[in-house]
């Protein structure tokens, strides 16, 4: 306390000077309209700049949340598209009647959020590790997608992590078809460029064009029908000449995969059990 008093006594002239300066500025800006207007204009300009910088920083740190919201929205729209296409096909309705129907979200599958914490691109058998596991409801043989399209299939799980076989793996084989066609083939990655894979066993009489969209066929227990896979980039004949071999440009950029969604189809276990019993006979 004595040191504080000594400090105040020693520098009392400085404190008096600052006090008088503050009082002078208050009187100047309070009772003079010109100085008052200049002060408010300058203060508003400075405050606006501060708010702009602060808002930019806040927006940057909320980008992850915004991206997740966009991914959720994209997944919902894909579900809606698949649902509406199926209704249109089953009911034979035109688009005008279709929009008058009750828009209910599909109930065939559930979706879980997850983040990629490890990834590889330059191996023959690449794997992706997710930060979600059985504790969050994820189990093997669930489909994994991102905002652009198919990523892969869950291979193994632990309580808090999952290992995914992506499209960029020699073990990956996903049933796909070209939009507008019921003919399907199997997507395989041949190594090399991570942006391309090959659709095999597509019948010779199937019709398609370069640039056509390739989606999941729905002929499996993993992915629902109509999930984006890629586009037809090139075509050739298979080695036996009995089918087409299509080069597919993948929709998913595996070098940038970060936020993903894991798809769980309701009834998946029942279907697998039934099919396994048929294989045993």
N, C-alpha and C positions, 0 to 999 in steps of 0.2 A: 504493500500500500504506500509506504514511504517513497519507494522508487517511482511509483506512478505519479505521486504529487510532485516529486522533484522534476520529473519529465515535463509535466504540465507547466510548472513554474518556469523551467528553463526555456521552453518554446512557446510561451504565452503570446508573444508578439505575432508568431506565425499563425496560431489559432485565431487570434483576433483579426488578422489580415484575411484569412479564409472566410471567417464569419461575415466580415464586411463585404467581401467580394460576392458571396452568395446573396446577401441582402440587396446589394446593388443590382445584381442581375434580376432578382425577383421584382424589384421596383421598376426596373427598365422595361421588362417584358409585360408587366401587368398593366402599366399605365400609359404605354405608348403603342398605338394600334399598328404602326408599321413594323416595329420590332416584334410585336406579338404575332403578326401574320407571317413574318419571315421565320420565326421560331417554329410555328405549327407546320408550315410547309416543309421545313427541313426535318423536323421530327417525324412527320408522316412519311417522308421519303426514306429516312433511315429505318423507321419501323417496318415499312413495306419491304425493304431489302432484306432485313433480318428475318421477317416472316417467310419471304421467298426462299432464302437459304435453308431455314428451318424446315419448311415444307418439303423441299427437295431431299433433304437428308432423311426425313421421316418416310417419304415415299420410297426411297431406295431400300430402307430396311423393311418395308412392307412388300417388296417385290415377290418374295417367296410365297407369302400368303396369297397375293394376287394371282401368281402362277398356279397355285393349288386350286384356287377357286375357278380359274379358267379351265383347268384340267377336269375338275368335277363337272363343269358345265358342258364341256365337250363330250365327256362320257355319257351324260344324261341325254344329249342330243343324238348320240349314236344309238342309244337304247331306243329313243323315240323313233328314229328313222327305221331301225330294224322292225320295231313293233308295227309301225304304220305300213311298211312294205308287206309284212306278213298278212296283216288284215286285208290290205288291198288285193293280195294274191288269193286269199282264201274266200273272200266275199265277192270278188269280181266287181268291186265298187269303183266308180270314178272318183277323181280327186275332190270334186265338189261335195259329194256325200261323205267322203272320208273326213273332211274337216268338221263335219257336223257331229261326229262321233265323240264320245267321252274320251278324253286323252288321259289314259292311265299309264303309269310307268310299268314296264315289264316286271313280272315277279319271278322269272325263271332263274335269276341269279342275284348274288350279293356282290358288293364291291368294297374292297379294303384299301386304305391308303398305305403307301410305303415309300421309302427313299433308298436310292442306290448308294451304298457305302464302299463298294469295290466293283471294278469292272475291268475287262481285258478285251483286246481287239485282235492281237497279232498271233494268236495260237490256233491250232487246229480245233481244239475243244475249249472254247471260251466259256467263262462262267460269270454270273453277276450275283453279288451278295446284297440282300435287302436287310433293313433294320427292323423288320417285323417277323414274328414267328408264330408258333402254336398258341402262345398266350393271347395273341390278337386274333386268333381264328384261322390263321393260314396253315394249309397243309399241302402235302405233295400233290402234283398233277392239277394244280390250279393254273389258269391262264394269267399272264402278266402283259399289260399294255401300258403305253404312255399316251400323251395327247395326240400323237401322230398315227400310231398303229400298234401292231403286235410286237411285243418284246421277246417273249418266250414262255416257258412252262416251269413252274416250281418243281424242283428236283428233290431236295432234302430240306428238312426244317429242324430247328431247335426251339427252345422256349422263346427266344428273342430275336432269332435271325433265320433267314431263308436263303437257300442256294438255288439259283435259277439257271436252267439251260436256255440260253438265248437262241435266236435264229442263227447266230454265228457260232454254231457248234455242229460237229459232224453227226451227233446223235439226234439232232433236231429234225423232225419230219412232221409238217403241219398240213392238213388237208385244206386246200384252197380252191377257189373257182374265180372265173372272170365274171364281173357284174353283167347281168343280162343273159347269162348262160348257166345251165344246170350241170354242165360237164365240169369235173373236178380233177385235180392232180395233187401232187405232193411237193411241198416247197423244201428244197435242200440247199445248203450253203456249201460251195465247193472250195472254200478258202480264198485267200487273196483279198480283194476289195471288200470292205465291210458294208458298202452301199448296195451290193448286188447279190442275189441268190437265184436259184433256178427252179422253175415249176416243171415237174416231170410227169410223165404218163398222161398227158392231156390227149384225148383221142384225136385222130387225124381229121375226123369230120367236124370237130368243134370249130365254130366261127368266132373270130376275134380280130382286133386291129391293134397296131402299135399305139401305146398310150392308154389302152383300156385299163380300168381299175381292177385290181385283184384283191379279193376279200376272203375271209375264212368261210368255209363251206357249211359249217355247222354239223358235219358228219363225224363228230367226235364228242367225247364227254368233257372236253376242256373249254373250247371257245364256242360262243354262240355264233349264229350265222351273221355275216355282214360286217365283221370287224376289219378295218382297213389293214392291208398288208403292203401293197405297193402298186406299181404300174408296169405294164409290159414295155420293156425297153428294146428287146430284140427277139428274134425267133430263129429256130433251126430244127432239123430233124433229130430224133433220138438216135442212139447208136444202132438199134435194130430197125430203124425206119418205120416203126409201127405207130409212133406217137410223136407229138411235138415236144421240143425242149425250149421253154421260154425263159429268156433272161429278164428277171424282175428287178426293177429299182425299188429298194425297200423304202417305205414311208418313214420308218424310224431311223434316225441318225444315232447309231450306237456310241459314237464319240461324245454325244451330248446328253445321254440318258441320265436323268436325275430323279425326278418325281414320277412314280409309276402307280398303277392300280392293279390289284390282284382280284381276279374274277372267280367267284365260287358259284357253280351251277347247282341249283337245287335239284335233287334227284340224281346227282352224279354217281354217288356210291351205289345206289340201287341199280342203275344202268350198267355200271362196271361189273357188279356181282352177277347180274343176269348174263352178260356177254361172256364172262369168264366160265360160267357153268356150261355154256354152249360150246366153248373151245375145248373143254375137258372131254366131251363125248366124241 
